[in-house]
Amino acid sequence: MNNNSKKLVTIFTTSHRHQIHIIKVLLAEKNIECFVVDENLDTIIGTTIIEGYKLKVDTLDFLRANQIVEKFKASEK
C-alpha cells in the first residue's frame, strides 16, 4: 500500500465470515493490505445479516483488489 493514500473503500461485503478470510488471504498473496470492518459485530449483537462484514482496501489498491474479488465471486457461483 502506498503511504500517500489513507482513504479506504469497501471492496466486498458479506455475512459469511469465511468468505472474508479467503479474500484476505488472496489479497495478502498480492501484497494488498486490507481491513475487515464489523468483524466482531456478531459477538456484540449476535448477527451480521443486516450490515455484513465489510472488507476495505486503500483506494490505490482498489483496481487490483477488485480483480481478485471478482474472480473469487465467479468461483463461488
DSSP file (Angstrom, degrees, kcal/mol; ACC not computed):
  #  RESIDUE AA STRUCTURE BP1 BP2  ACC     N-H-->O    O-->H-N    N-H-->O    O-->H-N    TCO  KAPPA ALPHA  PHI   PSI    X-CA   Y-CA   Z-CA
    1    1 A M              0   0    0      0, 0.0     2,-0.4     0, 0.0    31,-0.0   0.000 360.0 360.0 360.0 135.4    0.0    0.0    0.0
    2    2 A N    >   -     0   0    0      1,-0.1     3,-1.4     2,-0.0    58,-0.1  -0.615 360.0-141.9 -76.1 129.7    1.3    3.4   -0.9
    3    3 A N  T 3  S+     0   0    0     -2,-0.4    -1,-0.1     1,-0.3     0, 0.0   0.583  92.9  75.9 -71.3  -9.0    1.6    5.6    2.2
    4    4 A N  T 3  S+     0   0    0      2,-0.0     2,-0.4     1,-0.0    -1,-0.3   0.707  92.7  59.1 -74.3 -18.5    0.4    8.7    0.2
    5    5 A S    <   +     0   0    0     -3,-1.4    53,-0.1     1,-0.1    -1,-0.0  -0.914  46.1 163.9-115.0 137.8   -3.2    7.4    0.4
    6    6 A K        +     0   0    0     -2,-0.4     2,-0.6     2,-0.0    -1,-0.1   0.200  42.4 115.7-130.6  11.5   -5.1    6.7    3.6
    7    7 A K        -     0   0    0      2,-0.0    52,-2.2     0, 0.0     2,-0.4  -0.751  50.0-156.2 -90.3 124.4   -8.6    6.5    2.2
    8    8 A L  E     -A   58   0A   0     -2,-0.6     2,-0.4    50,-0.2    50,-0.2  -0.775   7.4-167.6-101.0 143.6  -10.3    3.1    2.5
    9    9 A V  E     -A   57   0A   0     48,-2.8    48,-2.3    -2,-0.4     2,-0.4  -0.960  29.0-108.5-127.1 147.4  -13.1    1.9    0.2
   10   10 A T  E     +A   56   0A   0     -2,-0.4    46,-0.3    46,-0.2     3,-0.1  -0.610  35.9 171.8 -75.7 127.1  -15.3   -1.1    0.7
   11   11 A I  E     +     0   0A   0     44,-3.3     2,-0.3    -2,-0.4    45,-0.2   0.626  65.4  14.5-108.4 -21.7  -14.4   -3.8   -1.8
   12   12 A F  E     -A   55   0A   0     43,-1.3    43,-3.2     2,-0.0     2,-0.4  -0.973  56.4-169.9-158.1 138.7  -16.6   -6.7   -0.6
   13   13 A T  E     +A   54   0A   0     -2,-0.3     2,-0.3    41,-0.2    41,-0.2  -0.999  21.1 149.0-132.0 135.1  -19.5   -7.1    1.8
   14   14 A T  E     -A   53   0A   0     39,-2.0    39,-3.9    -2,-0.4    -2,-0.0  -0.986  47.9-136.7-156.8 159.6  -20.8  -10.4    3.1
   15   15 A S  S    S+     0   0    0     -2,-0.3     2,-0.7    37,-0.3    33,-0.2   0.330  85.5  90.7 -98.5   5.6  -22.5  -12.1    6.1
   16   16 A H    >>  -     0   0    0      1,-0.2     4,-1.2    37,-0.1     3,-0.8  -0.887  60.7-162.7-107.7 109.7  -20.2  -15.1    5.7
   17   17 A R  H 3> S+     0   0    0     -2,-0.7     4,-1.9     1,-0.2     5,-0.2   0.852  87.3  60.9 -58.8 -37.8  -17.0  -14.7    7.7
   18   18 A H  H 3> S+     0   0    0      1,-0.2     4,-2.1     2,-0.2    -1,-0.2   0.849 100.5  54.9 -62.5 -33.7  -15.2  -17.5    5.8
   19   19 A Q  H <> S+     0   0    0     -3,-0.8     4,-2.3     1,-0.2    -1,-0.2   0.909 106.1  51.8 -65.4 -40.7  -15.5  -15.5    2.5
   20   20 A I  H  X S+     0   0    0     -4,-1.2     4,-2.4     1,-0.2    -2,-0.2   0.925 110.7  47.7 -59.6 -44.9  -13.9  -12.5    4.1
   21   21 A H  H  X S+     0   0    0     -4,-1.9     4,-1.8     2,-0.2    -1,-0.2   0.858 109.6  52.5 -69.6 -34.9  -10.9  -14.6    5.3
   22   22 A I  H  X S+     0   0    0     -4,-2.1     4,-2.2     2,-0.2    -1,-0.2   0.946 112.2  45.4 -62.7 -47.4  -10.5  -16.3    1.9
   23   23 A I  H  X S+     0   0    0     -4,-2.3     4,-2.7     1,-0.2     5,-0.2   0.880 108.3  57.4 -66.5 -36.8  -10.3  -12.9    0.2
   24   24 A K  H  X S+     0   0    0     -4,-2.4     4,-2.5    -5,-0.2    -1,-0.2   0.918 108.7  46.5 -57.7 -42.5   -8.0  -11.6    2.8
   25   25 A V  H  X S+     0   0    0     -4,-1.8     4,-2.1     2,-0.2    -2,-0.2   0.922 111.5  50.9 -66.1 -44.2   -5.5  -14.4    2.0
   26   26 A L  H  X S+     0   0    0     -4,-2.2     4,-0.6     1,-0.2    -2,-0.2   0.899 113.5  45.3 -61.1 -40.8   -5.9  -13.8   -1.7
   27   27 A L  H ><>S+     0   0    0     -4,-2.7     5,-2.5     1,-0.2     3,-1.0   0.900 109.8  54.3 -69.1 -41.1   -5.2  -10.1   -1.3
   28   28 A A  H ><5S+     0   0    0     -4,-2.5     3,-2.0     1,-0.3    -2,-0.2   0.865 100.4  60.9 -61.6 -36.2   -2.2  -10.8    1.0
   29   29 A E  H 3<5S+     0   0    0     -4,-2.1    -1,-0.3     1,-0.3    -2,-0.2   0.777 108.6  44.1 -61.2 -25.2   -0.7  -13.0   -1.6
   30   30 A K  T <<5S-     0   0    0     -3,-1.0    -1,-0.3    -4,-0.6    -2,-0.2   0.169 120.9-109.8-103.0  15.6   -0.6  -10.0   -3.9
   31   31 A N  T < 5 +     0   0    0     -3,-2.0     2,-0.6     1,-0.2    -3,-0.2   0.848  69.1 146.6  58.8  37.6    0.7   -7.7   -1.1
   32   32 A I      < -     0   0    0     -5,-2.5     2,-0.3    -8,-0.1    -1,-0.2  -0.925  42.0-141.5-106.1 116.7   -2.6   -5.8   -0.9
   33   33 A E        +     0   0    0     -2,-0.6    25,-0.6    -3,-0.1     2,-0.3  -0.558  26.8 176.6 -77.2 138.1   -3.3   -4.7    2.7
   34   34 A C  E     -B   57   0A   0     -2,-0.3     2,-0.4    23,-0.1    23,-0.2  -0.937  18.6-147.9-140.7 163.8   -7.0   -4.9    3.7
   35   35 A F  E     -B   56   0A   0     21,-2.3    21,-3.2    -2,-0.3     2,-0.6  -0.992  11.5-137.9-136.0 138.4   -9.1   -4.3    6.8
   36   36 A V  E     -B   55   0A   0     -2,-0.4     3,-0.4    19,-0.2     2,-0.4  -0.865  18.3-159.2 -99.3 124.8  -12.2   -6.0    8.0
   37   37 A V  E    S+B   54   0A   0     17,-3.4    17,-2.1    -2,-0.6     4,-0.0  -0.833  75.3  12.1-102.0 141.0  -14.9   -3.7    9.4
   38   38 A D  S >  S+     0   0    0     -2,-0.4     3,-1.4    15,-0.2     4,-0.4   0.744  77.6 146.7  67.5  26.1  -17.5   -5.0   11.7
   39   39 A E  T 3  S+     0   0    0     -3,-0.4     3,-0.3     1,-0.3     4,-0.1   0.828  75.9  38.6 -62.8 -31.4  -15.6   -8.3   12.2
   40   40 A N  T >> S+     0   0    0      1,-0.2     4,-1.2     2,-0.1     3,-0.7   0.240  83.5 107.6-102.6  13.3  -16.8   -8.7   15.7
   41   41 A L  H <>>S+     0   0    0     -3,-1.4     4,-2.7     1,-0.2     5,-0.6   0.865  74.7  57.6 -59.0 -37.7  -20.3   -7.4   15.1
   42   42 A D  H 3>5S+     0   0    0     -4,-0.4     4,-1.0    -3,-0.3    -1,-0.2   0.820 105.2  50.3 -66.5 -29.0  -21.8  -10.8   15.5
   43   43 A T  H <45S+     0   0    0     -3,-0.7    -1,-0.2     2,-0.2    -2,-0.2   0.755 114.5  45.1 -78.8 -22.5  -20.4  -11.2   19.0
   44   44 A I  H  <5S+     0   0    0     -4,-1.2    -2,-0.2    -3,-0.4    -3,-0.1   0.928 135.6   9.3 -84.2 -50.5  -21.8   -7.8   20.1
   45   45 A I  H  <5S-     0   0    0     -4,-2.7    -3,-0.2     2,-0.2    -2,-0.2   0.450 100.5-114.3-113.0  -2.3  -25.3   -8.0   18.7
   46   46 A G  S  <<S+     0   0    0     -4,-1.0     2,-0.3    -5,-0.6    -4,-0.2   0.446  85.1  58.3  89.0  -0.6  -25.5  -11.6   17.6
   47   47 A T        -     0   0    0     -6,-0.5    -2,-0.2     1,-0.1     4,-0.1  -0.995  43.2-171.2-157.9 153.1  -25.8  -11.1   13.9
   48   48 A T     >  +     0   0    0     -2,-0.3     4,-1.6   -33,-0.2    -1,-0.1   0.209  66.0 104.3-121.8   8.7  -24.1   -9.6   10.8
   49   49 A I  T  4 S+     0   0    0      1,-0.2   -34,-0.1     2,-0.2   -33,-0.0   0.866  77.5  51.8 -62.6 -38.1  -27.0  -10.2    8.5
   50   50 A I  T  4 S+     0   0    0      1,-0.1    -1,-0.2   -35,-0.1    -2,-0.1   0.963 134.1   4.5 -66.0 -52.8  -28.2   -6.6    8.5
   51   51 A E  T  4 S-     0   0    0     -4,-0.1    -2,-0.2   -13,-0.1    -1,-0.1   0.811  92.4-155.3-103.0 -39.4  -24.9   -5.0    7.6
   52   52 A G     <  -     0   0    0     -4,-1.6     2,-0.3   -37,-0.1   -37,-0.3  -0.044  36.1 -55.8  82.4 168.6  -22.5   -7.8    7.0
   53   53 A Y  E     -A   14   0A   0    -39,-3.9   -39,-2.0   -14,-0.1     2,-0.5  -0.652  54.0-148.5 -80.5 140.2  -18.7   -7.9    7.2
   54   54 A K  E     -AB  13  37A   0    -17,-2.1   -17,-3.4    -2,-0.3     2,-0.6  -0.952   5.0-156.4-116.0 128.9  -17.0   -5.2    5.1
   55   55 A L  E     -AB  12  36A   0    -43,-3.2   -44,-3.3    -2,-0.5   -43,-1.3  -0.910  18.0-168.6-103.3 124.5  -13.6   -5.7    3.6
   56   56 A K  E     -AB  10  35A   0    -21,-3.2   -21,-2.3    -2,-0.6     2,-0.3  -0.872   9.4-177.6-117.9 147.0  -11.8   -2.4    2.8
   57   57 A V  E     -AB   9  34A   0    -48,-2.3   -48,-2.8    -2,-0.4   -23,-0.1  -0.904  39.4 -86.6-132.7 162.8   -8.7   -1.6    0.8
   58   58 A D  E >>  -A    8   0A   0    -25,-0.6     3,-1.6    -2,-0.3     4,-0.5  -0.408  39.1-118.9 -65.4 145.4   -6.8    1.6    0.1
   59   59 A T  G >4 S+     0   0    0    -52,-2.2     3,-0.9     1,-0.3     4,-0.4   0.824 114.1  60.2 -58.0 -31.3   -8.1    3.4   -2.9
   60   60 A L  G 34 S+     0   0    0      1,-0.2    -1,-0.3   -53,-0.2     4,-0.2   0.731 108.8  43.5 -70.0 -20.5   -4.7    3.0   -4.6
   61   61 A D  G <> S+     0   0    0     -3,-1.6     4,-2.7     1,-0.1     5,-0.3   0.408  85.9 102.0 -99.5  -0.3   -5.1   -0.8   -4.4
   62   62 A F  H <X S+     0   0    0     -3,-0.9     4,-3.1    -4,-0.5     5,-0.2   0.893  77.9  48.2 -56.7 -49.1   -8.8   -0.8   -5.5
   63   63 A L  H  > S+     0   0    0     -4,-0.4     4,-1.6     1,-0.2    -1,-0.2   0.925 116.4  42.2 -62.8 -46.1   -8.4   -1.9   -9.1
   64   64 A R  H  > S+     0   0    0     -4,-0.2     4,-1.4     1,-0.2    -1,-0.2   0.917 117.4  47.7 -65.3 -42.1   -6.0   -4.8   -8.4
   65   65 A A  H  X S+     0   0    0     -4,-2.7     4,-2.5     1,-0.2    -2,-0.2   0.884 107.6  55.8 -66.5 -38.6   -8.1   -5.9   -5.4
   66   66 A N  H  X S+     0   0    0     -4,-3.1     4,-2.7    -5,-0.3    -1,-0.2   0.882 103.8  54.2 -63.2 -38.1  -11.3   -5.7   -7.3
   67   67 A Q  H  X S+     0   0    0     -4,-1.6     4,-1.9    -5,-0.2    -1,-0.2   0.909 110.3  47.1 -60.9 -41.6  -10.0   -8.1  -10.0
   68   68 A I  H  X S+     0   0    0     -4,-1.4     4,-2.1     2,-0.2    -2,-0.2   0.910 112.6  48.8 -67.0 -43.2   -9.2  -10.6   -7.2
   69   69 A V  H  X S+     0   0    0     -4,-2.5     4,-2.8     1,-0.2    -2,-0.2   0.911 110.0  51.7 -64.5 -42.2  -12.6  -10.2   -5.6
   70   70 A E  H  X S+     0   0    0     -4,-2.7     4,-2.2     1,-0.2    -1,-0.2   0.887 109.2  50.0 -63.7 -38.8  -14.4  -10.6   -8.9
   71   71 A K  H  X S+     0   0    0     -4,-1.9     4,-1.7     2,-0.2    -1,-0.2   0.901 111.3  49.9 -63.9 -40.7  -12.5  -13.8   -9.6
   72   72 A F  H  X S+     0   0    0     -4,-2.1     4,-1.2     2,-0.2    -2,-0.2   0.939 110.0  49.7 -62.5 -47.1  -13.4  -15.1   -6.2
   73   73 A K  H >X S+     0   0    0     -4,-2.8     3,-0.6     1,-0.2     4,-0.6   0.906 109.5  51.9 -59.4 -42.3  -17.1  -14.3   -6.7
   74   74 A A  H >< S+     0   0    0     -4,-2.2     3,-0.8     1,-0.2    -1,-0.2   0.858 107.9  52.1 -63.0 -35.2  -17.1  -16.1  -10.1
   75   75 A S  H 3< S+     0   0    0     -4,-1.7    -1,-0.2     1,-0.2    -2,-0.2   0.720 103.6  58.9 -74.3 -20.3  -15.6  -19.2   -8.4
   76   76 A E  H <<        0   0    0     -4,-1.2    -1,-0.2    -3,-0.6    -2,-0.2   0.582 360.0 360.0 -84.4 -10.7  -18.4  -19.1   -5.8
   77   77 A K    <<        0   0    0     -3,-0.8    -1,-0.2    -4,-0.6    -2,-0.1   0.475 360.0 360.0 -77.6 360.0  -21.2  -19.4   -8.3
